[in-house]
Amino acid sequence: MLKPILLVEDNPSDLELTLVALERSQLANQVVVTRDGVEAIEYLSAAGNWAGRPAGHPAVILLDLKLPRIDGLEVLEHIRTTPELKSIPVVMLTSSREEQDLVRSYELGVNAYVVKPVVFKEFVDAISDLGMFWAMLNEPPPGSARVERKPSLG
């Protein structure tokens, strides 16, 4: 079973565009969507509405910066200070170009900071590239479960 991609996004338009882009990249990974920082932390902790979810962690977390209840920086800080979560790759996917957001994200240990392109095709290409890199090409840290893909016949 492939590890899922966790998408943390509250904006319905950005959510739909991201899902379309991930679908176009033809990744087989399930995409789990949470709409705010509290729900993201509950998913990662298998708590609340996510208490019965399958065990394991996502291949990558695509995390919006501006979220209700708990913002993306607080979610990132929670991930990086929780021993069983700290090695999960996190990509900040945001519309913020503010230097303080960029600097703070890297201080907290984000793996990548991507500003959402405004042009639809550029947005689709960026999300597709992110999904392909983090879910397929990136080698996870030692000790992290990695699903071996069977070679295609043909």
Buried (B, 14 or more C-beta within 10 A) or exposed (E): EBBBBBBBBBBEEBBEBBBBBBBEBEBEBBBBBBBBBBBBBBBBBBEEEBEEBEEEBBBBBBBBBEBEBBBBBBBBBBBBEEEEBEBBBBBBBBEBEEEEBBEBBEEBEBBBBBBBBEEEEEBBBBBBBBBBBBBBEEEBEEEBEEEEEEEEEE
